[in-house]
Amino acid sequence: MGERLSAWTPSCNDSVRVELSGQRTTSDSGALLLREALDNSGVIEALEDNLIDRRHPLRVRHSLASQLRTLVLQRAMGWIDLSDTDMLRRDPLWQLACSDARGMTPLDQDRPSQATLSRLLTCLGRDDNIDTVHEGLLRLVVWRLASLKHGERPKQLTLDIDGLPIEVHGHQGGSAFHGLYGARIYSPLVASLAETGDMVGGLLREGNAGPAENADTWIPHLVQRLNESTGAQIRVRIDAGFTDNDTLEALEDRHIEYLGRLRSHTGLQALAEPYLRRPRGRPPEAPREWCHDLEYQAGSWPTPRRVVLVVQERPDDLLLHAFFLVTNFGNFDWPPEKVLALYRKRGSAEVSVHPTT
């Protein structure tokens, strides 16, 4: 009881010592470690330099940097409601973690209020700030990638694209009732980096937006930004909602490699039918799987595309099952089994919405 580990001093404030004691430990001590990570990344300073804050300077008591830290750190530590900031307003740890000041000065300062942070969110959502916020997010992703690779730039990266419905509890502008989810939602697109699971970008869309709406312009733009920031070749992994001709054609026109799942329909089922015959012999004790390289041209496709047919045999099931992947990967470097293996390594953000087959 009461064992104490060696103290650590965060670089943001030399007057603070962090100790771990069994008798006196706050559950939010990780906020100081996150502050250290934010300072090392430089993202808060970059946002402060580039965001446009139209609020009157004489009416703003807290620096933009301290407000951004408060918003980011509280959410990262699980305090996701803006009302939480009032409860934490006099918490000494949070005063120290979010302030620009050093020494004990932060303990005598008020923290940003709920109303202040609400106005900050409105500020961040303005059209002239959206690109800056996206660049800040991308900067964090690139910084983390470099940290994990000891400064070495990756040669290839995989970008996972998905829809992520966000339920709202009112009639906010742009929200709409969606029968599939039984609620009013927004229907944003999100992109995550498969190698780390980090979110790279997002596009807010109205609740009644189609699955692939705006994907044909947004995905290539995001790929270009990520390529310019990392120098890596970017390939895109998408689910069945984004394998419409407009999206695939936009990726092909920009020479972007892609891999996605196709929704099954009568044309694909007819293509698969010769391969859906159970092999001779006893039923297997363990699942079996075969991949077949095919070409297929849907009615809306101007030319045939490469399709990988995946046939699955399950114990105690009389019928074989199949699903389809579409890709522009080269056949020589990417045999069908390798294509399937990459598809099944989808990023964490996508898996949380649509579990892998």
C-alpha positions in Angstrom: 0.0 0.0 0.0 1.2 3.5 -0.8 4.0 2.4 -3.1 5.4 5.4 -4.9 7.1 5.3 -8.3 9.7 7.8 -9.5 8.4 11.3 -10.4 8.1 12.6 -13.9 8.1 16.3 -14.9 6.1 17.3 -18.0 8.0 19.6 -20.4 5.1 22.0 -20.6 5.5 23.0 -16.9 8.7 22.4 -14.9 6.9 23.2 -11.6 4.8 20.0 -11.9 5.9 16.6 -10.7 3.8 13.6 -11.6 4.0 10.7 -9.0 2.1 7.4 -8.9 0.9 6.6 -5.4 -1.5 3.9 -4.4 -3.2 6.2 -1.9 -3.3 9.4 -3.9 -3.9 9.0 -7.7 -6.2 10.9 -9.9 -8.0 9.0 -12.7 -7.1 11.8 -15.1 -3.4 11.8 -14.8 -3.1 10.7 -18.4 -4.1 14.2 -19.5 -0.5 15.4 -18.8 0.9 12.7 -20.9 -1.5 13.6 -23.7 -0.5 17.3 -23.3 3.1 16.2 -23.8 2.2 14.3 -27.0 0.2 17.3 -28.3 3.2 19.6 -27.6 5.6 17.3 -29.4 3.3 17.0 -32.4 3.1 20.7 -32.9 -0.5 20.4 -34.0 -2.0 22.9 -31.5 0.4 25.6 -32.5 -0.3 24.9 -36.2 -4.0 25.2 -35.7 -3.6 28.4 -33.6 -1.5 30.0 -36.4 -4.0 29.1 -39.2 -7.5 29.0 -37.8 -9.6 32.1 -38.4 -11.4 33.2 -35.2 -14.0 35.8 -35.9 -14.9 36.4 -32.3 -14.0 39.8 -30.9 -10.5 39.6 -29.2 -11.6 41.7 -26.3 -14.4 39.3 -25.5 -12.2 36.2 -25.5 -10.4 35.6 -22.2 -8.7 32.3 -23.1 -6.1 31.8 -25.9 -7.2 29.7 -28.9 -4.4 27.2 -28.0 -5.8 26.7 -24.4 -9.3 26.2 -25.8 -8.2 23.7 -28.3 -6.2 21.8 -25.7 -9.2 21.7 -23.4 -11.5 20.4 -26.1 -9.0 17.7 -27.3 -7.8 16.5 -24.0 -11.2 16.3 -22.3 -12.6 14.2 -25.1 -9.5 12.0 -25.2 -9.9 11.4 -21.5 -13.6 10.4 -21.9 -15.2 13.8 -20.9 -17.1 14.0 -24.1 -19.9 16.4 -23.1 -19.2 20.1 -23.2 -21.1 20.4 -19.8 -18.2 18.3 -18.3 -15.9 21.3 -18.5 -17.8 23.2 -15.9 -17.5 20.3 -13.5 -13.7 20.2 -14.1 -13.3 24.0 -14.1 -11.5 24.1 -10.7 -9.7 20.7 -11.0 -6.0 21.5 -10.5 -4.9 18.8 -12.9 -7.0 20.2 -15.7 -5.9 23.7 -15.0 -2.3 22.6 -15.4 -2.8 20.4 -18.4 -4.6 22.9 -20.6 -3.1 26.3 -19.7 -0.4 28.2 -21.7 1.1 29.4 -18.4 3.8 27.7 -16.4 4.6 27.4 -12.7 1.6 27.5 -10.3 -0.1 30.4 -12.3 -2.7 28.1 -13.9 -4.1 27.2 -10.5 -5.3 30.8 -10.1 -6.8 30.9 -13.6 -10.3 30.0 -14.7 -10.6 27.4 -17.5 -12.7 27.9 -20.6 -16.4 27.5 -19.9 -19.0 25.4 -21.6 -20.3 28.4 -23.6 -16.7 29.3 -24.7 -16.1 25.8 -26.0 -19.5 25.8 -27.7 -18.5 29.0 -29.6 -15.2 27.4 -30.4 -16.9 24.4 -32.1 -19.0 26.8 -34.1 -15.8 28.6 -35.1 -14.1 25.3 -36.2 -17.1 24.3 -38.3 -17.0 27.4 -40.5 -16.1 26.9 -44.2 -12.9 28.9 -43.8 -11.6 26.7 -41.0 -12.7 23.2 -42.2 -9.6 22.7 -44.4 -7.3 23.8 -41.5 -8.9 21.3 -39.1 -8.4 18.6 -41.7 -4.8 19.6 -42.2 -4.3 19.4 -38.4 -5.8 15.9 -38.3 -3.5 14.8 -41.2 -0.5 16.4 -39.5 -1.2 14.2 -36.4 -1.5 11.1 -38.5 1.8 11.8 -40.3 3.6 12.6 -37.0 2.4 9.4 -35.5 3.4 7.4 -38.5 6.9 8.9 -38.4 7.2 8.2 -34.7 6.3 4.5 -35.2 8.7 4.1 -38.0 11.6 6.0 -36.3 11.4 8.8 -38.9 11.3 6.4 -41.9 8.8 7.3 -44.5 6.4 4.5 -45.5 6.4 3.4 -49.2 2.8 2.3 -49.3 -0.3 3.1 -47.2 -3.9 1.8 -47.2 -6.8 4.1 -46.8 -10.1 2.7 -45.5 -13.3 4.5 -46.5 -16.6 4.0 -44.8 -19.9 5.6 -43.9 -20.5 6.3 -40.2 -24.0 7.3 -39.3 -24.3 9.8 -36.5 -27.6 9.9 -34.6 -28.9 13.3 -33.6 -31.5 14.0 -31.0 -33.3 17.0 -32.6 -34.0 18.4 -36.0 -30.6 19.9 -36.8 -30.2 21.3 -40.3 -29.2 18.6 -42.8 -30.2 15.7 -40.5 -32.9 13.3 -41.8 -34.7 10.2 -40.7 -33.1 7.0 -42.0 -35.2 3.9 -42.1 -32.3 1.5 -41.9 -31.2 3.0 -38.5 -34.6 4.0 -37.3 -33.3 7.5 -36.2 -32.5 10.9 -37.5 -28.9 11.0 -38.6 -26.1 12.7 -40.4 -24.3 10.4 -42.9 -20.7 11.4 -43.0 -17.9 9.7 -44.8 -14.8 8.8 -42.8 -11.3 7.7 -43.8 -8.8 5.9 -41.6 -5.3 4.7 -42.1 -5.2 0.9 -42.0 -1.6 0.8 -40.7 -2.5 2.7 -37.5 -6.3 2.9 -37.3 -6.0 6.7 -37.1 -8.8 8.8 -38.6 -7.4 10.8 -41.6 -10.4 12.8 -42.7 -14.2 13.1 -42.7 -16.9 14.6 -44.8 -20.2 15.7 -43.2 -23.2 14.8 -45.4 -26.9 15.1 -45.0 -28.8 12.2 -43.4 -30.5 11.2 -46.6 -27.2 11.1 -48.7 -26.7 8.1 -50.8 -23.9 5.7 -49.7 -21.4 6.9 -52.4 -22.6 10.5 -52.7 -19.5 12.8 -53.0 -17.1 9.9 -52.7 -15.9 10.3 -56.3 -14.5 13.8 -55.6 -13.6 13.5 -51.9 -11.6 10.3 -51.9 -9.2 11.3 -54.7 -8.6 14.7 -53.0 -7.8 13.0 -49.7 -5.5 10.5 -51.4 -3.6 13.4 -53.0 -3.2 15.2 -49.7 -2.0 12.0 -48.0 0.4 11.3 -50.8 1.9 14.8 -50.7 2.3 14.6 -46.9 3.9 11.2 -46.8 5.4 10.5 -50.2 3.8 7.1 -50.0 1.7 5.3 -52.7 -1.9 5.2 -51.4 -4.3 2.4 -52.1 -7.9 2.6 -51.2 -10.1 -0.1 -49.6 -13.8 0.4 -49.8 -17.0 -1.5 -48.9 -19.9 -2.3 -51.2 -21.5 1.1 -50.8 -18.7 2.8 -52.7 -18.1 0.4 -55.7 -20.4 2.4 -58.0 -19.0 3.2 -61.4 -18.5 7.0 -60.7 -16.3 6.3 -57.7 -14.3 3.5 -59.4 -13.8 5.6 -62.5 -12.6 8.6 -60.5 -10.0 6.4 -58.9 -8.9 4.8 -62.2 -8.6 8.2 -63.9 -6.1 9.3 -61.2 -4.3 6.0 -61.2 -5.3 5.2 -57.6 -5.3 1.5 -56.7 -8.5 0.3 -55.1 -10.0 -2.8 -53.6 -13.7 -3.1 -52.7 -16.5 -5.5 -52.1 -19.4 -5.8 -54.6 -23.0 -6.3 -53.7 -24.2 -9.7 -55.0 -26.9 -9.6 -57.7 -28.2 -11.9 -60.5 -25.4 -11.0 -62.9 -22.6 -11.9 -60.4 -24.5 -15.0 -59.3 -24.6 -16.2 -62.9 -20.9 -15.6 -63.2 -20.2 -17.6 -60.0 -22.5 -20.5 -60.8 -19.9 -22.8 -62.4 -17.7 -22.5 -59.4 -20.4 -23.2 -56.8 -20.3 -27.0 -57.1 -19.3 -28.9 -54.0 -16.1 -31.0 -54.5 -16.3 -34.7 -54.3 -15.7 -36.5 -51.1 -16.8 -36.1 -47.5 -17.9 -32.8 -46.2 -14.9 -30.9 -44.5 -14.4 -30.8 -40.8 -13.1 -27.3 -41.1 -14.2 -24.4 -43.4 -12.6 -24.3 -46.8 -12.1 -21.5 -49.2 -11.2 -20.9 -52.9 -10.5 -17.8 -54.9 -11.1 -17.3 -58.6 -9.8 -14.5 -60.9 -12.6 -13.4 -63.2 -13.6 -10.4 -65.5 -17.0 -8.9 -65.2 -18.8 -5.9 -66.8 -21.8 -4.5 -64.9 -24.5 -2.7 -66.8 -23.3 0.7 -65.7 -19.6 -0.1 -66.3 -18.2 1.0 -69.7 -15.5 -1.7 -69.7 -14.9 -5.0 -67.8 -13.1 -4.9 -64.5 -11.2 -7.5 -62.5 -13.4 -9.4 -60.0 -12.2 -11.9 -57.5 -14.8 -14.5 -56.6 -14.4 -16.0 -53.1 -16.1 -19.3 -52.6 -16.6 -20.6 -49.0 -17.5 -24.1 -47.9 -18.7 -24.5 -44.3 -19.1 -27.8 -42.3 -22.7 -29.1 -42.1 -23.8 -26.7 -44.8 -25.0 -28.2 -48.1 -24.6 -25.0 -50.1 -21.4 -23.2 -51.0 -21.3 -19.4 -50.3 -19.7 -16.7 -52.3 -18.8 -13.0 -52.3 -17.1 -10.8 -54.8 -14.3 -8.2 -54.7 -13.5 -5.7 -57.4 -10.0 -4.3 -57.9 -7.6 -2.7 -60.3 -4.5 -4.4 -58.7 -2.2 -6.1 -61.2 -2.7 -9.9 -61.6 1.0 -10.7 -61.4 1.8 -8.9 -58.2 -1.6 -9.5 -56.7 -2.9 -13.1 -57.1 -6.5 -13.5 -55.8 -5.5 -15.0 -52.5 -3.3 -12.0 -51.7 -6.2 -9.6 -52.7 -8.5 -11.4 -50.3 -5.9 -11.2 -47.5 -5.6 -7.5 -47.9 -9.3 -7.0 -47.9 -9.6 -8.8 -44.6 -7.0 -6.5 -43.0 -9.4 -3.6 -43.0 -8.7 -0.6 -40.7 -10.1 -0.4 -37.2 -12.6 2.4 -38.1 -14.2 0.3 -40.8 -14.3 -2.9 -38.8 -16.2 -1.1 -36.0 -19.0 -0.4 -38.5 -19.0 -3.4 -40.7 -17.2 -6.5 -39.3 -15.1 -8.4 -41.8 -16.5 -11.5 -43.4 
